[in-house]
Structure formats: structure tokens, C-alpha cells
Amino acid sequence: MSNEKGSGELASVILLAIILGFCCLKGIVKQNWNEHTKVITVNKFERTGGDSSKYLVFTTDEVYTVKDAFWRGSWNASDRYGKIEKGKQYKCTIVGWRWGFTSSYKNLLTVEEVKKSE
């Protein structure tokens, strides 16, 4: 009887390890792969969610987020978000994918204003 209980506990630990491994792998993949540079035009931006806030940037093409990226050593999301102004263009380094079913957005890792030529 105790052998069956031990097998169930072992199976639970293995399942938990697999779930945690998947979550860590998802975070690494999302923050490191699919890196590209793009010029975006900001239509609107907003902070949502209270204490666990999310910075969203709405553009002519899609919605992005601005957040810290642990695996990239990027800890300045609030500073990046604070630079953004409606109607301006920015050259951005972007990572990740838009996964609608998890409400995940591509992350703006760098945000540099594009100065218009006069």
C-alpha cells in the first residue's frame, strides 16, 4: 500500500518538474528568439493592471508591451515606457511573439525616437 502512495508522489513531483521546466523554457524562448528591429508609429499607450501593471503600446500595426526581460539583462521597462509619446515614431528592438490565447505581446526591448528630417 505504501509503495502505491510513493509512486503517486513521485509522479506528482515529475509532473511538477515538467510544468516548471516548460514555463522556464517558454520565458527564455519568448525573451530571446525572434529578435528584429522595426520602426513603429505610436497611436496610443497605456498602463493597465494596478500593482502588477502592464505597459501596452498601440501602433498602426499591432499592440506591444514594454517589460523587463530577465534573460536579456533588461531592467529599465519603466524608463523605456516613459520615453514614449503619442504620434511619434520609434526604432525598436523587438523580441517574442504575439500569443492571443495567453494575452502575450511582443516586447519592445529598445525604444529610440526617429527624428524627422527637416
N, C-alpha and C positions, 0 to 999 in steps of 0.2 A: 504494500500500500504506500509506504513512504517513498518507494522508488518511482511510482507514478507521479507523486507530488513533486519530486525533484526534477523529473523530466519536463513537467509543465512549467516550473520556474525557469529552467534552462531555456526552454523555447521562448518564454516571455523576454528573457534577457537578450537572446539572439534577435528577436523581432525588434526590440527597442534599439539595439545597436544598428540594425539595418536602417531603421527610420531616421535615427540621428545622423548616420553616415550619408543618407540621401539628402537630408536638409543641409548639411555642411557642403556637400558636393554641389548642390543647387546654388548656394551662395557664392562659392568660388567660381563656378561657371558663369553665373549671371554678372558678376563684377569684373570678370577678366576677358571674356570672349565677346566677339562681335564688336570690337572697338572700331570706331570710324569717326571721321571729322565731318561736320556739316554746318552750314550757315543756316540759322533759323531766324524767323521773324516772330516776335512775341506779341500775341493778341491779348493775353490776359495771364495773370499769375495769382495764385492764392495759397494760403496756408490752411490746412484742414486738420482736424482731429484733436485739438486740445493739447494735453501733456505729451502724448505720443504723436506729435504733429507730423504731417507730410507736406512737403513743398511741391506744388504742382505748377508746371509751366505749360500753358496752352499756346500752340503755334498754328500757323496756317496748315501744317501737315498732320500733326498729331500732338498728343499730350506726353510730357516728360516729367520726371521727378528730379529733384536735387537732393541728394542724400550722401552721407558719409559712406565710404567704401573701405571697409576694414582691410580686405585683401590687397587693396591698392595703396594703402597708407594715406588715404584722403580723409581728413578730419575737419574740413572747413565748409561744410554744406551751408551753414547759415550765412557765411561771408559771401559765398557764390550767389546764393539766392538774393542777398541784399543788393547786389550789383544790377539785378535785372529790372528793366523798365519797359513798360508797355510801348509798343510801336517801334522799338529799336531792333536792330539785327545783331546777332552774336555768332561768332565762330565757336563751336563747341566740340569737345571730345566726348563722344557718347559711347556707353557700354550697355550691354544687356539686351533684352528683348521685351516686347510688349506681350504680356500674357494676360488676356482679359479674364480668364476664369479664376485667376488669383489676384486680380487688381494690381498687377505688377507693371511698372513702366520702365522704359529705358532711362538710364541715369545720366545726367549732364555732369561729367567729371571736371571739365574746364569750361569757363564762360568768359570769352573776350569780346568786347564790343567791336563791331565793324564800323569804322569811321567812314562816313560818306565823303566822297571826293567833291570838292567844290570847284 
